Amino acid sequence: MNIINFTPLPAMTGGFLIGFAVFLFYIFNGRLAGVSSIASDSILIGSNRIDNLLFLLGLIIGPIFYSLSGNEIESVLTNSLPLIIIGGLLVGVGTKIANGCTSGHGVCGISRFSIRSITATISFIFTGIITILIFGIK
Amino acid sequence: MTKLSSLISGIIFGFGLTVSGMVNPQKVLGFLNIFDEWDPSLGFVMVGAILIFSPLHFIFKRKFRPFFTQSFIIPSKEDIDKNLILGSSIFGIGWGLVGFCPGPAISAISFININVYIFVLLMFVGFYLGNFFLLKK
């Protein structure tokens, strides 16, 4: 194992910002900012729909502010259409069934010391690692 | 007022995802690639977010109510069930194939890339299918 492309400072800074955003949503709206739940609720559940859609809109605006402040954004996504289709479906189905994703279980849940969320996080990191071990990085 | 706080929280969240580099699927895949060339950055993002949210939320929960709503909404489930493990495992496979989880995928809508839109669309289809699965049980 070699360590490459490690960017601890931006990672930690971004993490602080995410933690702060989750905290704001918590103290103002009284809710946990799990993105998969906010996104799926916005189509499946009527309550808080406008709040949910505005949060998602904020997620889209965030990178635009970052660009406007003169920073370059690097983002390389696979070109393989089958991979994108299968990946999108699995991420949607999986986070719905597990009731949470990297933010809901990984950040909010672990912050609350939830055994469920710790288990979920270990599970998706584990299968993610195995997936890359088998298929490699596309 | 919850509308304004939703939008602002979303913007800061999306900004944080961008600062951290997590809107780049290659960095996420690098984190999962522990046996070859490992990029530990994602771990630092999670730890950073938890370091801020965990203590603040415990302090707040004890002393206050939410500013704009009646009470805190916290998941009541505590047991580890089959769906939790099954769903998380399925999610992890998709995550490892593409390098997107829901937050970064939605933030990436701001980069004009048709493949991002297809991913997000299919993710929403996945929410429907997952919900159907849960209701059938």
Interface residues (C-beta under 8 A of the other chain):
Chain A: M1 N2 I3 I4 N5 F6 T7 P8 P10 A11 M12 T13 G14 G15 F16 L17 I18 G19 F20 A21 V22 F23 L24 F25 Y26 I27 F28 N29 G30 R31 L32 A33 V35 S36 A39 S40 I43 L44 N48 I50 D51 N52 L54 F55 L56 L57 G58 L59 I60 I61 G62 P63 I64 F65 Y66 N71 I73 E74 S75 V76 L77 T78 N79 L81 L83 I84 I85 I86 G87 G88 L89 L90 V91 G92 V93 G94 T95 K96 I97 A98 N99 C101 T102 S103 H105 G106 V107 C108 G109 I110 S111 R112 F113 S114 I115 R116 T119 A120 T121 S123 F124 I125 F126 T127 G128 I129 I130 T131 I132 L133 F135 I137 K138
Chain B: M1 T2 K3 S5 S6 L7 I8 S9 G10 I11 I12 F13 G14 F15 G16 L17 T18 V19 S20 G21 M22 V23 N24 P25 Q26 K27 L29 G30 L32 N33 I34 F35 D36 E37 W38 D39 P40 S41 L42 G43 F44 V45 M46 V47 G48 A49 I50 L51 I52 F53 S54 L56 H57 F60 F64 R65 P66 F67 F68 T69 Q70 S71 F72 I73 I74 P75 K77 E78 D79 I80 N83 L84 I85 L86 G87 S88 S89 I90 F91 G92 I93 G94 W95 G96 L97 V98 G99 F100 C101 P102 G103 A105 I106 S107 A108 I109 S110 F111 N113 N115 V116 I118 F119 V120 L121 L122 M123 F124 V125 G126 F127 Y128 L129 G130 N131 F133 L134
